[in-house]
Amino acid sequence: MPAAIATHRFRKARTLPREPAPDSTLALLREGYGFIRNRCREHGSDLFAARLLLSPVICMSGAEAARHFYDGHRFTRRHALPPTSFALIQDHGSVMVMDGAAHLARKAMFLSLVGEEALQRLAGLAERHWREAVSGWAQRDAIVLLDEAHRVLTAAVCEWVGLPLGPTEVDVRAREFAAMIDGTGAVGPRNWRGHLYRARTERWVRKVIDEIRSGRRDVPPGAARTIAEHRDADGQRLDRTVAGVELINVLRPTVANARYIVFAAMALHDHPHQRAALADGGEAAERFTDEVRRFYPFIPFIGGRVRAPFRFGGHDFREGEWVLMDLYGTNRDPRLWHEPERFDPDRFARETIDPFNMVSHGAGSARDGHRCPGEGITRILLRTLSRQLAATRYTVPPQDLTLDLAHVPARPRSGFVMRAVHAP
């Protein structure tokens, strides 16, 4: 445990701290990722009460909070996010809003898709599509890495699930996934655009499911066939709409890793000596990958509704109570991490890491709880494409690389422009 814990302890509140504002929605939109962390510091507490969207909510942060939040029986994810965001992130019928035995049975299907052999195949496809893309980038004056990473990952994951796309369709699907991702934390036009593009993707995947089930589309073993043929714990095949939702829940989060690729580029730009560590591979590359996931803003928080009453931090959590768990702030908690505002991959060789302080993809166990089953996909794609990025020759022109923490999900304002790109 880092020494910082001695100088940054929160008090044990006798009563739950409360935000004085009648509603904090505008503050959340203004502060984004920092909203919960800022107020936990102000209140000197791991949790506080507020109102968001005119509804009462408990916000909490830290490893102990994560331990309680990700306890398998205490929370449900149903009705825990605004509908406009929920429909872009998971949608109705998905594994993340299931509980108990039904959740574990559906989760087992997802985990069956991400075994080591399958992950290695996905990494190989991503590397091949990256190399092909670099050849094209070399013919252009400049590229925006975020846009191009969306295309690379769309091509790779669609081929991986058994739905290879032609170049024109890659552009179409990448644009749809990018809009969904960018609209998740927004209100207004950015969110509306995400829903418009999601509707197009849903029509496509439902058609795919129907074609697989009818035998009109022959697909190799992979996620598309597995989801189309899956039967839940009750023995029933998934409704075509739910099957489409779950297929999107493989595709869209994988494409969302484009932001991590951009964050890796930012890390290499700020810390060029890390290129050598990536070239060597092994544990150094693993540490770089994990530090990118810890340091940069990806998912700000996750919502839940209390299923089983419990007590934590001086508060009695009641059934149905709305709770937001701070992921970004926990990953930068100075009680858990030494100098958390500094990018330092070597911390993973020195500091104690467990499933409740490294929470980029949730906490606890993916097999037995609500930790994201796609974490392995992120780790192998980020490791593979970070190494490719480190080996690729390019220049970084002057641009605005500011990370606006009010923009959820975060991205550098420029999207990370690269010039004079050449293959290694």
Buried (B, 14 or more C-beta within 10 A) or exposed (E): EBEBBEEEEBEEBEEBBEBEEEBBBEBBBEBBBBBBBEBBBEBBBBBBBBBBEEEEBBBBBBBBBBBBBBBBEBBBBBEBBBEBBBBBBBBEBBBBBBBEEEBBBBBBBBBEBBEEEBBEBBBEBBBBBBBEBBEEBBEEEBBBBBBBBBBBBBBBBBBBBBBBBEEEBBBBBBBBBBBBBBBBBBEEEBBBBBBEBBEEBBEBBBBBBBBBBEEEBEBEEBBBBBBBEBEBBEEEEBEBBBBBBBBBBBBBBBBBBBBBBBBBBBBBEEBEEBBEBBEEEEEBBBBBBBBBBBBBBBBBBBBBBBBEEBEBBBBEBEEEBBBBBBBBBBBBBBBBBBEBEEBBBEBBEEBEBEBBBBBBBBBBEBEEBBBBBBBBBBBBBBBBBBBBBBEBEBEBEEBEBEBBBBBBBBBBEBBBBBBBBEEE
